């Protein structure tokens, strides 16, 4: 008689992932790593909008804008330019941007990144299905695999992970046409730098593109409905960015709300609620995004949605249905690519009984890719001022940093928040070039509850911008 072990009767867990953005991609990889039978359904391409039309191309465009600014500002560091054949007379550099070449490069980078991710999934053993997917109850996804929806696949699974992302919000009075009135996904088809770009919305997306296109040479008008640009960010940081915007020639219209935007023979005209008109060659609508959760069969499967249409999830990315998880911008959690990736992994680890360390909002870093950048982590100064958490604040301008002086950096600061009781670092803000790289030491400090004294014991390179971090920590020695 042949005896079969318990494991030989055990069926491999089946996991189906709907959406191949950062959340879905990481969920599929983690599930394959843990031995599950994994199917990933994606309609556009692996990486989703984050890779194909959002994060990768936008940050590539911003990198070009930074390079353009570096050339323009080189004279401040003593770098002189000469016309060919004339070594006596220095000239001011004229920077020309070939936007078609820029867009071709960044879309190529996005496509290559998507292909690399696709190859990683295939190598890991993930089964990829391209098509439009929707839930068919709590244990299956139906996929339309042919144009017109005539051919369908039905994928049954024990666990479902929804990671369908979000798309730009469209206002009925300012409908994008892809030529003059644009969403941020449509900018990459422009053949020339806009003569005059009107940006409606001064949140993260609006501020980033306004900053980039001004650096690329466009005249830019930023329409902000609030008192200051970046209304949800650290007030000091937003103030620095607005000052830089205006110094660089950008027109910032605060307390102004666009009622409509229409295209005409001369370009576009934005009409404000007070009757004023702003004319430009193009308009970018950056008024937020909406989750891609409509007509996915979620509510029929028992998944609860918020009034905004976002999927309600808990800290382990679980929805109201025990076997259905969700990750990324389609959920009620923070809309960041890094968060989506963590949610995807957390969902699968939880579903398969692996060790789970749910993400804490207070430990998540975020960055705004303006020039200079704004990076944040942990509690905010506003929360400290309002008494939500007891803490002390110390702000150190970058102008006092020797490396900043050498690099010609005029704007920015380091700000640390520490617990008034223990001296533990509970948050921070950095406004500086490449703040996205400088924030990591603070993220580690917040994650591991380091005190300002412990943080100050580390040896930064001299001279370096990171030296301002330890300088600020040393200044908070008496925070207890």
Legacy VTK file of the C-alpha trace (Angstrom):
# vtk DataFile Version 3.0
C-alpha trace
ASCII
DATASET POLYDATA
POINTS 480 float
0.000 0.000 0.000
1.319 3.453 -0.953
0.916 6.086 1.754
0.462 9.712 0.651
1.713 12.520 2.858
-0.609 15.344 3.891
1.302 17.801 1.710
0.693 15.703 -1.399
-3.056 16.169 -0.978
-2.647 19.887 -0.411
-3.773 22.021 -3.341
-1.651 25.006 -4.339
-3.346 28.265 -3.410
-4.682 30.100 -6.455
-4.255 33.874 -6.500
-5.646 36.149 -9.214
-4.503 39.763 -9.459
-6.518 42.362 -11.349
-4.251 45.233 -12.434
-0.511 45.150 -13.075
0.591 48.435 -11.521
3.032 48.616 -8.594
0.560 46.968 -6.209
-0.500 44.172 -8.533
3.039 43.550 -9.728
4.439 43.152 -6.209
1.463 41.034 -5.138
2.013 38.662 -8.057
5.762 38.385 -7.410
5.278 37.764 -3.689
2.606 35.149 -4.326
4.796 33.315 -6.836
7.701 33.440 -4.396
5.530 31.755 -1.773
4.518 29.002 -4.156
1.035 30.090 -5.217
-0.489 29.564 -8.637
-0.675 33.184 -9.832
-2.573 34.840 -12.677
-2.206 38.561 -13.380
-4.750 40.389 -15.542
-3.697 43.725 -17.061
-5.344 45.693 -19.845
-2.543 48.089 -20.923
0.830 46.696 -19.892
2.700 45.535 -16.815
3.491 48.486 -14.589
0.115 50.090 -15.231
-0.309 53.841 -15.437
2.446 54.396 -12.852
5.026 53.123 -15.321
3.414 53.872 -18.676
1.765 57.287 -18.233
2.500 58.634 -14.768
5.482 58.209 -12.447
8.180 56.965 -14.839
7.545 59.376 -17.746
6.771 62.380 -15.523
9.909 61.987 -13.428
11.940 61.450 -16.616
10.561 64.741 -17.934
11.447 66.411 -14.644
15.012 65.056 -14.910
15.310 66.793 -18.296
13.993 70.015 -16.738
16.603 69.742 -13.975
19.355 69.310 -16.575
18.088 72.393 -18.392
18.168 74.425 -15.188
21.677 73.179 -14.370
22.975 74.566 -17.663
21.216 77.900 -17.151
22.583 78.273 -13.621
26.123 77.127 -14.407
27.292 80.726 -14.773
26.572 81.288 -11.088
29.330 78.749 -10.332
31.834 80.434 -12.634
31.211 78.303 -15.730
31.365 80.482 -18.830
30.183 79.746 -22.351
31.742 81.093 -25.546
30.565 81.349 -29.079
32.657 79.177 -31.402
35.697 81.057 -32.658
35.390 83.781 -30.040
37.329 82.989 -26.874
37.172 86.517 -25.528
33.496 87.177 -25.028
31.434 85.080 -22.641
27.814 84.566 -23.648
24.726 83.594 -21.727
23.753 80.022 -22.633
20.609 79.594 -24.674
19.035 76.234 -23.875
16.888 74.634 -26.562
14.541 71.751 -25.726
13.670 69.192 -28.396
10.419 68.067 -26.797
9.772 65.389 -29.399
13.127 63.797 -28.582
12.478 64.178 -24.848
9.068 62.535 -25.097
10.376 59.756 -27.308
13.077 59.019 -24.743
10.789 59.031 -21.714
8.113 56.896 -23.374
10.874 54.503 -24.429
12.087 54.330 -20.842
8.544 53.623 -19.665
8.093 50.863 -22.246
11.430 49.290 -21.289
10.572 49.394 -17.602
7.232 47.735 -18.358
8.946 45.015 -20.378
11.508 44.400 -17.619
8.689 43.975 -15.105
6.843 41.652 -17.471
9.955 39.510 -17.851
10.360 39.333 -14.069
6.799 38.041 -13.694
7.190 35.427 -16.409
10.483 34.258 -14.915
8.769 33.927 -11.539
6.100 31.709 -13.077
3.217 34.192 -13.133
0.593 33.583 -15.827
-0.177 36.860 -17.641
-3.506 37.594 -19.274
-4.048 40.807 -21.252
-7.567 42.157 -21.345
-10.345 43.947 -19.503
-11.178 42.186 -16.252
-14.030 42.340 -13.757
-15.073 40.250 -10.778
-17.572 37.435 -11.230
-18.504 36.986 -7.612
-15.933 36.744 -4.803
-13.881 33.912 -6.306
-13.401 34.627 -9.999
-12.378 37.210 -12.584
-13.870 37.336 -16.060
-11.527 38.746 -18.692
-12.511 40.095 -22.085
-9.506 39.096 -24.180
-10.662 40.375 -27.575
-11.681 43.812 -28.812
-15.426 44.135 -28.706
-15.645 41.724 -25.778
-16.573 38.619 -27.737
-14.020 36.241 -26.162
-13.871 35.683 -22.400
-11.660 33.850 -19.944
-12.903 32.969 -16.476
-10.179 32.760 -13.850
-11.141 31.103 -10.574
-9.058 31.810 -7.494
-8.979 31.380 -3.733
-7.690 34.929 -3.220
-8.244 38.018 -5.350
-6.081 41.162 -5.284
-7.540 44.293 -6.900
-5.004 46.899 -8.043
-6.709 48.871 -10.792
-5.289 52.315 -9.985
-6.867 55.668 -10.823
-7.296 58.020 -13.758
-7.269 61.842 -14.017
-10.453 63.551 -12.888
-12.321 65.208 -15.779
-14.508 68.263 -15.212
-17.528 68.638 -17.511
-16.634 72.305 -18.095
-13.030 71.526 -19.072
-13.058 68.309 -21.079
-9.574 67.316 -22.353
-9.220 67.061 -26.127
-5.672 65.663 -26.137
-4.378 68.600 -28.168
-4.918 71.860 -26.280
-6.680 70.819 -23.074
-4.713 67.981 -21.536
-4.527 65.587 -18.632
-1.087 64.634 -17.344
-1.281 61.360 -19.287
-1.572 63.288 -22.574
1.370 65.668 -22.191
3.841 63.217 -23.700
2.398 63.596 -27.197
3.240 67.297 -27.485
5.707 68.019 -30.264
6.906 71.367 -28.928
7.209 73.054 -25.562
3.947 74.967 -25.053
4.255 78.688 -25.614
2.051 79.393 -22.602
0.884 76.531 -20.386
-2.002 77.172 -18.015
-1.998 74.682 -15.135
-5.292 74.302 -13.285
-4.667 72.848 -9.837
-1.762 73.517 -7.474
-1.552 70.155 -5.761
1.374 67.799 -6.215
0.765 67.006 -9.896
0.054 70.593 -10.893
3.073 71.947 -9.023
5.435 69.319 -10.457
4.449 69.913 -14.079
4.315 73.684 -13.653
7.863 73.572 -12.273
9.097 71.279 -15.049
7.579 73.146 -18.000
8.763 76.508 -16.685
12.294 75.061 -16.575
11.824 73.757 -20.128
11.099 77.296 -21.311
7.316 77.555 -21.336
5.499 80.546 -19.967
3.435 79.110 -17.115
0.373 80.359 -15.263
-0.616 78.295 -12.237
-4.236 78.663 -11.101
-4.616 77.756 -7.433
-7.907 77.794 -5.567
-6.106 78.043 -2.220
-4.066 80.696 -0.409
-0.822 78.960 -1.338
0.419 76.289 -3.728
0.640 72.739 -2.347
-2.068 73.357 0.276
-1.760 69.908 1.837
1.978 70.136 2.456
4.221 71.666 5.116
3.478 75.419 5.062
7.148 76.455 5.151
7.978 74.088 2.304
5.079 75.329 0.183
6.188 78.911 0.830
9.688 78.159 -0.482
8.320 76.514 -3.623
5.928 79.383 -4.357
8.746 81.908 -3.887
10.956 79.967 -6.309
8.101 79.667 -8.814
7.557 83.429 -8.848
11.277 84.236 -8.957
11.608 81.987 -12.005
8.921 83.928 -13.840
5.861 81.779 -13.183
2.561 83.566 -12.637
0.802 82.104 -9.601
-2.876 83.021 -9.215
-3.869 82.199 -5.635
-7.478 82.146 -4.411
-8.588 81.674 -8.011
-10.855 78.914 -9.237
-11.304 77.921 -12.885
-14.944 77.603 -13.854
-14.333 76.426 -17.407
-11.599 75.857 -19.973
-12.293 75.841 -23.703
-10.150 75.680 -26.817
-10.519 78.216 -29.594
-8.685 79.170 -32.777
-5.916 80.934 -30.837
-5.340 78.357 -28.097
-7.235 77.987 -24.826
-9.098 80.298 -22.505
-9.680 79.572 -18.831
-12.587 81.465 -17.303
-12.417 81.988 -13.541
-15.394 82.055 -11.190
-14.958 85.818 -10.746
-15.234 86.395 -14.499
-11.547 86.902 -15.269
-10.083 85.134 -18.288
-6.630 83.614 -18.725
-5.463 82.925 -22.269
-2.733 80.448 -23.166
-1.608 78.017 -25.835
-2.337 74.877 -23.787
-3.951 73.915 -20.508
-3.078 71.089 -18.128
-5.951 69.949 -15.924
-4.501 68.704 -12.643
-7.596 68.509 -10.457
-7.091 65.127 -8.857
-7.917 61.585 -9.862
-10.741 59.066 -9.540
-10.336 55.364 -8.706
-10.788 52.794 -11.461
-13.465 50.859 -9.607
-16.555 51.487 -11.731
-18.203 48.459 -13.329
-15.711 45.964 -11.885
-18.360 43.895 -10.109
-16.952 44.865 -6.720
-20.174 45.652 -4.910
-21.850 42.577 -6.371
-18.992 40.538 -4.894
-19.566 42.101 -1.472
-16.693 44.594 -1.511
-17.456 47.844 0.299
-16.582 51.142 -1.386
-16.214 54.624 0.064
-18.450 57.410 -1.258
-15.528 58.489 -3.443
-15.496 55.076 -5.116
-12.283 53.954 -3.413
-12.120 50.424 -2.030
-12.157 50.322 1.758
-9.190 48.366 3.099
-7.643 47.731 6.492
-3.944 47.835 7.386
-3.251 44.476 5.730
-5.019 45.621 2.517
-8.019 43.370 3.159
-11.444 44.451 1.956
-14.829 43.680 3.509
-14.625 40.250 1.842
-12.113 37.987 3.648
-10.566 36.567 0.473
-10.428 39.835 -1.499
-7.619 42.350 -1.032
-6.883 45.653 -2.756
-3.755 47.759 -3.230
-2.800 51.125 -4.634
-4.637 54.250 -5.759
-7.977 52.429 -6.043
-8.024 52.052 -2.232
-8.603 54.380 0.705
-4.899 54.207 1.633
-2.178 56.702 0.612
-1.917 57.122 -3.198
1.811 56.506 -3.597
3.532 53.940 -5.815
5.754 52.818 -2.929
2.680 52.326 -0.738
0.915 50.343 -3.467
3.912 48.018 -3.701
3.961 47.493 0.060
0.205 46.920 0.122
0.500 44.297 -2.620
3.135 42.361 -0.708
1.309 42.741 2.597
-1.930 41.448 1.073
-0.315 38.290 -0.239
1.702 37.644 2.917
-1.480 37.916 4.973
-3.534 35.769 2.601
-0.911 33.022 2.605
-0.182 33.078 6.324
3.289 34.565 6.098
4.730 37.116 8.546
3.025 40.485 8.088
4.305 43.897 9.129
1.464 46.248 8.168
2.615 49.670 6.939
2.249 52.575 9.348
1.164 55.902 7.880
3.688 57.672 10.077
6.622 55.722 8.633
5.869 56.407 4.975
8.061 58.852 3.086
6.709 60.979 0.274
8.285 63.397 -2.164
7.229 66.207 -4.458
9.486 66.520 -7.507
9.473 70.273 -7.893
12.725 72.233 -8.054
13.762 72.120 -5.236
12.085 68.908 -4.059
10.026 68.471 -0.894
10.433 65.223 1.064
8.494 64.389 4.217
8.120 61.577 6.736
6.262 61.074 10.006
4.155 63.506 11.988
3.689 67.057 10.694
4.345 70.416 12.305
0.635 71.198 12.005
-0.203 68.141 14.094
2.370 69.166 16.705
0.995 72.739 16.807
-2.549 71.410 17.224
-1.503 69.169 20.111
-2.213 65.902 18.322
1.244 64.743 19.351
3.606 66.474 21.834
6.807 67.424 20.104
9.506 69.977 19.415
10.426 71.496 16.034
13.817 72.637 14.775
14.380 74.212 11.359
17.823 74.724 9.816
18.141 76.703 6.556
20.318 75.070 3.883
22.006 78.431 3.348
24.138 77.651 6.421
25.336 74.346 4.956
28.862 74.521 3.416
28.088 72.017 0.631
24.967 73.977 -0.288
27.068 77.116 -0.598
29.538 75.297 -2.858
26.687 74.049 -5.069
25.034 77.461 -5.293
21.880 76.289 -3.496
19.910 79.298 -2.315
16.621 77.773 -1.206
15.630 75.032 1.157
15.846 73.785 4.708
15.921 70.768 6.996
13.242 70.517 9.667
13.176 67.856 12.399
10.351 66.904 14.760
11.173 65.119 18.024
9.099 63.779 20.890
9.108 66.192 23.813
9.353 63.267 26.215
11.885 60.840 24.820
13.665 62.911 22.186
12.737 60.295 19.571
12.592 61.606 16.015
8.940 61.490 14.964
9.104 63.253 11.611
10.830 65.681 9.339
10.753 67.801 6.204
13.566 68.405 3.717
13.399 71.038 0.975
16.456 70.660 -1.238
17.711 69.333 -4.561
17.318 65.531 -4.443
15.406 65.693 -1.164
13.988 62.311 -2.217
17.442 60.834 -1.568
18.190 62.843 1.571
15.003 61.796 3.406
16.006 58.147 3.802
18.114 58.621 6.974
15.138 60.340 8.603
12.860 57.513 7.467
15.157 55.026 9.196
15.188 57.185 12.333
11.384 57.336 12.427
11.012 53.613 11.687
13.433 52.568 14.434
12.506 55.275 16.959
16.002 56.764 17.114
16.473 59.726 19.426
18.024 62.966 18.256
21.134 62.097 20.287
21.462 58.673 18.655
20.937 60.194 15.222
23.544 62.879 15.914
26.154 60.242 16.746
26.345 59.169 13.083
29.176 60.622 11.022
28.028 62.416 7.869
30.530 63.242 5.171
31.967 66.746 5.398
30.971 68.695 3.441
27.580 67.228 2.549
23.930 68.194 2.568
23.272 65.331 4.989
25.418 67.228 7.476
22.431 69.509 8.015
20.466 66.533 9.336
22.933 65.776 12.116
23.416 69.504 12.785
19.678 69.832 13.367
19.669 66.745 15.586
22.537 68.139 17.686
20.646 71.390 18.108
17.753 69.394 19.620
19.939 67.794 22.300
17.929 69.454 25.088
14.528 68.528 23.627
13.736 66.484 26.748
LINES 1 481
480 0 1 2 3 4 5 6 7 8 9 10 11 12 13 14 15 16 17 18 19 20 21 22 23 24 25 26 27 28 29 30 31 32 33 34 35 36 37 38 39 40 41 42 43 44 45 46 47 48 49 50 51 52 53 54 55 56 57 58 59 60 61 62 63 64 65 66 67 68 69 70 71 72 73 74 75 76 77 78 79 80 81 82 83 84 85 86 87 88 89 90 91 92 93 94 95 96 97 98 99 100 101 102 103 104 105 106 107 108 109 110 111 112 113 114 115 116 117 118 119 120 121 122 123 124 125 126 127 128 129 130 131 132 133 134 135 136 137 138 139 140 141 142 143 144 145 146 147 148 149 150 151 152 153 154 155 156 157 158 159 160 161 162 163 164 165 166 167 168 169 170 171 172 173 174 175 176 177 178 179 180 181 182 183 184 185 186 187 188 189 190 191 192 193 194 195 196 197 198 199 200 201 202 203 204 205 206 207 208 209 210 211 212 213 214 215 216 217 218 219 220 221 222 223 224 225 226 227 228 229 230 231 232 233 234 235 236 237 238 239 240 241 242 243 244 245 246 247 248 249 250 251 252 253 254 255 256 257 258 259 260 261 262 263 264 265 266 267 268 269 270 271 272 273 274 275 276 277 278 279 280 281 282 283 284 285 286 287 288 289 290 291 292 293 294 295 296 297 298 299 300 301 302 303 304 305 306 307 308 309 310 311 312 313 314 315 316 317 318 319 320 321 322 323 324 325 326 327 328 329 330 331 332 333 334 335 336 337 338 339 340 341 342 343 344 345 346 347 348 349 350 351 352 353 354 355 356 357 358 359 360 361 362 363 364 365 366 367 368 369 370 371 372 373 374 375 376 377 378 379 380 381 382 383 384 385 386 387 388 389 390 391 392 393 394 395 396 397 398 399 400 401 402 403 404 405 406 407 408 409 410 411 412 413 414 415 416 417 418 419 420 421 422 423 424 425 426 427 428 429 430 431 432 433 434 435 436 437 438 439 440 441 442 443 444 445 446 447 448 449 450 451 452 453 454 455 456 457 458 459 460 461 462 463 464 465 466 467 468 469 470 471 472 473 474 475 476 477 478 479
